[in-house]
Amino acid sequence: MNSERLQQIFERAGKQRLLVIGDLMLDEFVWGKVGRISPEAPVPVVEVSGESFYPGGAANVARNLREFTAHVGVVGMIGRDRGGEQLRHLLAEQKIDTSACSISPDFPTIVKTRIIARQQQVVRVDREKILAPDEKQIESVVANVRKMLPEIDGIIFEDYGKGFLAEKLVSEIIAPAREKKKVVAADPNPRHSIPWRGLSVVKPNRSEAFHAAGIPLQESDADDNVLKEVGATLLQKWQTELVLITLGEEGMMLFQHGQKPHHVPTKARQVFDVSGAGDTAIALFTLALCSGATPLEAAEIANHASAVVVGKLGTATVSPEELRKNFEDG
């Protein structure tokens, strides 16, 4: 893709309006260094030098979108607790709309704490409770999203398997959104059997794709016939326009009806942290589709964007300038 075409897509992206629906989280990073082993147990003692907080899970998808467009909203469950207050504050700072979120006193906000010593993750501590929305919450969320449909161009369902994406909630949003010709994407979770049917694109990673296709997972390169069988199976199973399978260090594989699978090789030069790379991929692929990119152009953009974020430590995003430079560097 040449620079003029990329710039054209960027300019259109700035006018797009997207909504991310899914499991919202708060990502906490505790930074420090290890100087000794604890006398109490054979574990490292981390001397803390600082802390950072970022929107995580589906909120991180929104955060990636916000680098390219001002019109981004999230829908999910947030608790009335310290983590929830912090998450809402961070989203408000980045001007990400939370007006359609369900704020519940009974729901503990999901917090993932990563302890990092000298650029190495020592341990992760998860504070979460798998809790699905009740009927009243589902009705409220669906009603709010349906009201927003005339004002949005695309929807991303981000499923981290924490319970928010109930099947009824998903189905009652997909149908009217597709009727109104919106781009609808999903990042699925193998622990959550939602029938992702009729979407614009579904983006599993390799293990999620094999699981969803009912084929035993095996390591294979992008030219492997089993991987191609998996992609073809998912196109039919999900009755979706596109399937994008992310392959880690091997890049991505794009499947679409009536065409051969297309492998997009990775553009990563160094990998520090893969956390959030999938969020970046689904965000940029969907935004590019909304902005008039072809599926292959969208895959190239998503691939370059993922290459940038894995070269950063922590839950990271990519800016238009960084993405443009990654394209220029080839």
C-alpha positions in Angstrom: 0.0 0.0 0.0 1.5 3.4 -1.0 1.5 6.4 1.4 -1.2 8.3 -0.5 -3.7 5.4 -0.1 -2.8 5.0 3.6 -3.3 8.7 4.1 -6.7 8.5 2.4 -7.8 5.8 4.7 -6.5 7.7 7.7 -8.5 10.8 6.7 -11.7 8.7 6.4 -10.9 7.0 9.7 -11.0 10.3 11.6 -14.7 10.6 10.7 -15.8 7.1 11.7 -17.9 6.4 14.8 -17.3 3.1 16.5 -18.7 1.3 19.5 -16.9 -1.5 21.4 -19.1 -3.9 23.4 -17.6 -6.4 25.7 -15.6 -7.2 28.9 -14.2 -3.9 30.3 -11.1 -4.1 32.6 -8.6 -2.0 34.4 -5.0 -2.9 33.6 -2.5 -2.1 36.4 1.2 -2.2 36.0 3.6 -2.3 39.0 7.1 -1.4 37.9 10.2 -2.2 39.8 13.5 -4.2 40.0 14.5 -7.5 41.6 17.5 -7.2 43.9 17.2 -10.3 46.1 15.2 -13.5 46.9 12.8 -13.4 49.8 13.9 -15.1 53.0 10.3 -16.2 53.5 10.0 -18.3 50.3 12.1 -18.9 47.1 10.5 -15.9 45.3 11.9 -12.6 44.0 11.4 -9.5 46.0 10.3 -6.6 43.7 11.3 -3.2 44.8 8.5 -1.0 43.4 9.4 2.2 41.6 6.1 3.2 40.1 2.6 2.2 39.0 0.6 2.8 35.8 -3.1 2.3 35.0 -4.7 1.8 31.6 -8.1 0.8 30.2 -8.0 -2.9 29.5 -10.0 -5.7 27.8 -12.6 -4.2 25.5 -11.7 -0.8 26.8 -8.2 -1.2 25.3 -9.8 -1.8 21.9 -11.5 1.5 22.3 -8.3 3.1 23.4 -6.6 1.9 20.2 -9.5 3.3 18.1 -9.2 6.6 19.9 -5.8 7.2 18.4 -7.4 7.5 15.0 -10.9 8.9 15.6 -12.6 11.1 18.2 -15.9 9.2 18.0 -15.5 6.1 20.2 -17.8 4.6 22.8 -17.7 1.5 25.0 -20.5 -0.7 26.4 -19.9 -3.1 29.3 -20.2 -3.6 33.0 -18.3 -1.5 35.5 -18.5 -1.8 39.3 -19.2 0.9 41.8 -15.8 0.4 43.4 -12.3 2.0 43.3 -11.3 0.1 40.2 -14.5 1.2 38.4 -14.0 4.8 39.3 -10.4 4.7 38.1 -11.5 3.0 34.8 -14.2 5.6 34.2 -11.8 8.4 34.9 -9.3 7.0 32.4 -11.9 6.6 29.7 -13.3 10.1 30.4 -9.7 11.5 30.1 -9.4 10.0 26.7 -12.9 11.2 25.7 -14.3 7.7 25.2 -18.1 7.6 25.8 -19.3 5.4 28.6 -22.9 6.6 28.8 -24.3 3.2 27.6 -22.3 1.2 30.2 -24.1 -0.7 33.0 -22.8 0.5 36.4 -23.5 -2.2 39.0 -22.9 -2.1 42.8 -22.9 -6.0 42.7 -20.2 -6.3 40.0 -16.5 -6.1 41.0 -14.6 -4.2 38.3 -12.1 -6.6 36.6 -8.6 -5.6 37.5 -5.5 -7.3 36.1 -2.3 -6.4 37.9 1.0 -7.1 36.2 4.2 -6.9 38.2 7.2 -6.0 35.9 10.8 -6.1 36.9 13.4 -4.9 34.4 11.0 -5.3 31.5 10.2 -8.9 32.6 6.7 -9.8 33.9 7.2 -11.5 37.2 3.6 -12.4 38.0 0.0 -11.3 37.1 -2.7 -11.0 39.7 -6.4 -11.1 38.4 -9.3 -9.8 40.5 -12.4 -10.8 38.7 -15.8 -12.5 39.1 -17.5 -14.1 36.1 -20.9 -12.4 36.1 -23.4 -12.2 33.3 -25.8 -9.3 33.0 -29.4 -10.0 34.1 -32.4 -9.6 31.9 -33.0 -6.0 32.9 -29.4 -5.1 32.2 -29.5 -6.8 28.8 -32.7 -5.0 27.8 -31.2 -1.7 28.9 -28.0 -2.3 26.9 -29.8 -3.4 23.8 -32.1 -0.5 23.9 -29.3 2.0 24.3 -27.2 0.5 21.5 -30.2 0.4 19.1 -30.8 4.1 19.8 -27.1 4.8 18.9 -27.2 2.8 15.6 -28.0 5.7 13.4 -25.0 7.6 14.8 -22.3 4.9 14.5 -20.5 3.2 11.6 -19.2 0.1 13.2 -19.4 -2.2 16.2 -16.8 -4.5 17.7 -17.7 -7.3 20.1 -14.7 -8.0 22.3 -15.1 -11.2 24.2 -12.7 -12.0 27.0 -14.9 -14.7 28.4 -15.9 -12.8 31.5 -19.6 -13.0 31.0 -20.9 -9.7 29.7 -21.5 -10.9 26.1 -24.6 -13.0 26.8 -25.9 -14.7 23.7 -29.2 -12.8 23.8 -27.4 -9.4 24.2 -25.3 -10.2 21.1 -28.0 -11.5 18.9 -30.4 -8.6 19.6 -27.7 -6.1 18.6 -26.2 -7.9 15.5 -29.6 -8.2 13.7 -30.5 -4.5 13.6 -26.9 -3.4 13.1 -26.5 -5.6 10.0 -29.9 -4.5 8.7 -28.6 -1.0 8.8 -25.5 -2.0 6.9 -23.1 -1.4 9.8 -19.7 -3.1 9.9 -19.9 -5.6 12.8 -16.8 -7.4 14.0 -16.1 -9.9 16.8 -13.0 -11.1 18.7 -14.3 -14.4 20.0 -13.3 -16.4 23.1 -13.2 -20.2 23.1 -14.7 -20.5 26.6 -17.8 -18.7 25.4 -19.8 -20.5 22.7 -21.6 -17.6 21.0 -22.9 -18.3 17.5 -21.1 -15.5 15.7 -23.3 -15.5 12.6 -23.7 -13.0 9.8 -21.0 -10.6 10.8 -18.6 -8.6 8.7 -15.5 -10.2 10.2 -14.6 -12.6 13.1 -11.0 -12.5 14.3 -9.8 -15.5 16.3 -6.2 -16.3 17.1 -4.7 -19.7 16.0 -5.8 -21.7 19.0 -9.3 -20.1 19.1 -9.7 -20.8 15.4 -8.9 -24.5 15.7 -11.1 -24.8 18.8 -14.1 -23.1 17.0 -13.6 -25.3 13.9 -13.5 -28.5 16.0 -10.1 -29.4 14.7 -7.3 -30.5 17.1 -4.7 -27.7 17.5 -1.4 -28.2 15.8 1.5 -25.9 15.1 1.5 -25.1 11.4 2.9 -22.5 9.1 0.7 -20.2 7.1 0.9 -22.5 4.0 -0.4 -25.5 6.0 -3.5 -27.2 4.5 -5.0 -27.8 8.0 -5.0 -24.1 8.8 -6.7 -23.4 5.4 -9.3 -26.0 6.3 -9.9 -24.3 9.6 -10.4 -20.9 7.9 -12.8 -22.4 5.3 -14.7 -24.2 8.1 -15.2 -21.0 10.1 -16.4 -19.0 7.0 -19.2 -21.6 6.7 -19.9 -22.1 10.4 -20.1 -18.4 11.2 -21.6 -17.3 7.8 -19.4 -14.3 8.0 -18.0 -12.2 5.2 -14.4 -12.5 6.5 -12.4 -14.5 8.9 -9.0 -13.1 10.0 -6.8 -15.5 12.0 -3.9 -14.0 13.8 -0.8 -16.2 13.9 1.6 -14.5 16.3 5.1 -14.3 14.8 3.7 -15.5 11.5 1.4 -12.6 11.0 -2.2 -13.1 9.9 -4.3 -15.2 7.4 -7.3 -13.6 5.8 -10.2 -15.8 4.5 -13.0 -14.6 2.3 -15.6 -16.3 0.2 -14.6 -17.1 -3.4 -11.0 -16.2 -3.0 -7.8 -18.0 -1.9 -6.6 -17.5 1.7 -4.2 -14.6 1.9 -1.2 -14.7 4.2 0.0 -11.3 5.6 3.5 -11.9 7.1 4.4 -10.2 10.4 6.1 -6.8 10.4 7.4 -7.0 14.0 11.1 -6.3 14.4 11.3 -7.0 18.2 8.8 -8.3 20.6 8.7 -7.1 24.2 5.1 -7.8 25.2 2.2 -9.4 23.2 -0.5 -8.3 25.7 -3.1 -6.2 23.8 -1.8 -7.1 20.3 -5.2 -8.8 19.5 -7.0 -5.7 20.7 -5.0 -3.6 18.3 -5.6 -6.0 15.4 -9.4 -6.1 15.7 -9.5 -2.3 16.3 -7.5 -1.3 13.2 -9.0 -4.0 10.9 -12.5 -2.9 11.7 -11.7 0.8 11.6 -10.0 0.4 8.2 -13.1 -1.5 6.8 -15.3 1.3 8.0 -13.0 3.8 6.3 -13.3 2.1 2.8 -10.3 -0.1 2.9 -10.5 -3.5 1.1 -10.2 -6.5 3.4 -6.6 -7.1 2.3 -5.7 -3.4 2.9 -7.4 -3.6 6.3 -5.4 -6.8 7.1 -2.1 -5.0 6.2 -3.0 -2.0 8.4 -3.9 -4.3 11.3 -0.7 -6.3 10.8 1.5 -3.3 10.8 -0.3 -1.8 13.9 0.2 -5.1 15.8 3.9 -5.1 14.9 4.3 -1.7 16.6 2.5 -2.5 19.8 4.4 -5.8 20.5 7.5 -3.7 20.4 6.3 -1.8 23.5 6.0 -2.9 27.1 2.6 -3.0 28.7 -0.9 -2.5 27.3 0.0 -0.2 24.4 -1.5 1.5 21.4 -0.2 2.7 18.1 -0.4 6.3 16.8 -1.0 7.2 13.1 2.6 8.5 13.0 4.0 5.2 14.3 1.8 3.2 11.9 2.8 5.3 8.9 6.5 5.0 9.8 6.1 1.2 10.1 4.7 1.1 6.6 7.6 3.3 5.3 10.2 1.0 6.9 8.6 -1.9 5.1 
